[in-house]
Amino acid sequence: MAELDTRRRVPYYAQWESRDLVGAIIAGTASARDDAQWERSGARSPEEYEYWSWRCCGMACLNMALDYWCGFTRPTVELAKECKAAGGYVARDSKLIGLIYEPFCAYVKDRFGLVAETHTGLSTRDIHAALASGCLVMASVHPDIRWPASAAPGRGGHLVLVVGADDQALYLNNPSGIAASQEYARVQTDDFERFFAGRGVVLHPPVGGGAAR
């Protein structure tokens, strides 16, 4: 592969409002209901916030892209509810299934004017090409990628925003990352591939540089 460097600093947002609490929430030593900033999410109660916060990795990625390209964000739980109404999340047997890519892509185009493309056969080479063309990539990885040197228990189940690459690594903004694995985290390509499900959403920069709020 030819030498490349597509790194860019994209504003970071966790799927919990208080990014410093993410480690404790993941470890189970704190609850999302303990997050003093829960109202910023747009939830109506701490309980609603807790419910959605575990499911909002895709909405956090969307907010990062909106801030980077358009200069604004929307409350995460409000985004999730809108996306659910558009078919991006589906309630089934008392469980919430999602993020479902195709309805999500239609939602972000209709709501914000962003072109988003679903990819089910996505490779790291494809990610490099998308980044080089100015896109950002929401990649499906196992959530344990926050510890990239560890054994991968599986692939997929969590979305991170790939914000750059160099010849040996990808740079991730991870909505459920902890400390150094949250923002602009450099993950060796070989490590990334152990957690990566080979699917995701490519987000294109808005035509004309603007989008609806």
Long-range contacts (C-beta under 8 A, 24 or more apart in sequence): 1-125, 1-128, 1-167, 3-167, 4-128, 4-132, 4-165, 4-166, 4-167, 5-164, 5-165, 5-166, 5-167, 6-128, 6-131, 6-132, 6-164, 6-165, 6-166, 7-163, 7-164, 7-165, 7-166, 7-171, 8-68, 8-163, 8-164, 9-163, 9-184, 10-64, 10-65, 10-67, 10-68, 10-136, 10-161, 10-163, 10-173, 11-64, 11-67, 11-68, 12-64, 12-173, 12-182, 12-183, 12-184, 13-60, 13-63, 13-64, 13-67, 13-73, 13-76, 13-173, 13-175, 14-60, 14-175, 14-176, 14-177, 14-182, 15-53, 15-54, 15-56, 15-57, 15-59, 15-60, 15-76, 15-175, 15-176, 16-53, 17-41, 17-49, 17-76, 19-182, 22-176, 22-177, 22-178, 22-182, 23-178, 23-179, 25-53, 26-146, 26-176, 26-178, 40-75, 41-75, 41-76, 41-77, 41-78, 42-74, 42-75, 42-76, 42-77, 42-78, 42-79, 42-81, 43-77, 48-77, 49-77, 52-76, 52-77, 52-80, 52-81, 53-77, 55-80, 55-89, 55-96, 55-98, 56-80, 56-175, 57-99, 57-158, 57-159, 57-160, 57-175, 57-176, 58-83, 58-88, 58-98, 58-99, 58-104, 58-138, 58-159, 59-83, 60-175, 61-138, 61-159, 61-160, 61-161, 61-173, 61-175, 62-108, 64-136, 64-161, 64-163, 64-173, 65-114, 65-136, 65-161, 65-203, 66-112, 66-114, 66-211, 68-136, 69-114, 69-205, 69-206, 69-209, 69-211, 70-112, 70-206, 70-209, 70-210, 70-211, 72-213, 74-213, 82-107, 82-111, 83-107, 86-110, 86-111, 99-159, 101-199, 101-201, 104-201, 105-201, 108-203, 111-212, 112-206, 112-211, 112-212, 113-206, 113-207, 113-210, 113-211, 113-212, 114-203, 114-204, 114-206, 114-211, 115-203, 115-204, 115-206, 115-207, 116-201, 116-202, 116-203, 116-204, 117-201, 117-202, 117-204, 118-199, 118-201, 119-199, 119-200, 119-201, 119-202, 120-198, 120-199, 121-198, 121-199, 122-198, 122-199, 122-200, 123-198, 124-170, 124-189, 124-192, 124-193, 124-196, 127-162, 127-165, 127-170, 127-200, 128-165, 130-202, 131-162, 131-163, 131-164, 131-165, 134-204, 134-205, 135-202, 135-203, 135-204, 135-205, 136-161, 136-162, 136-163, 136-202, 136-203, 137-161, 137-162, 137-200, 137-201, 137-202, 137-203, 138-162, 138-200, 138-201, 138-202, 138-203, 139-196, 139-199, 139-200, 140-196, 140-197, 140-198, 140-199, 140-200, 141-192, 141-195, 141-196, 141-197, 142-195, 142-197, 143-176, 144-195, 145-172, 145-174, 145-181, 145-187, 145-191, 145-192, 145-195, 146-174, 146-176, 146-177, 146-178, 146-181, 147-181, 148-181, 148-185, 148-187, 148-188, 148-191, 148-192, 148-195, 149-191, 152-194, 152-195, 155-194, 155-195, 155-196, 155-197, 155-198, 156-196, 156-197, 156-199, 157-197, 159-200
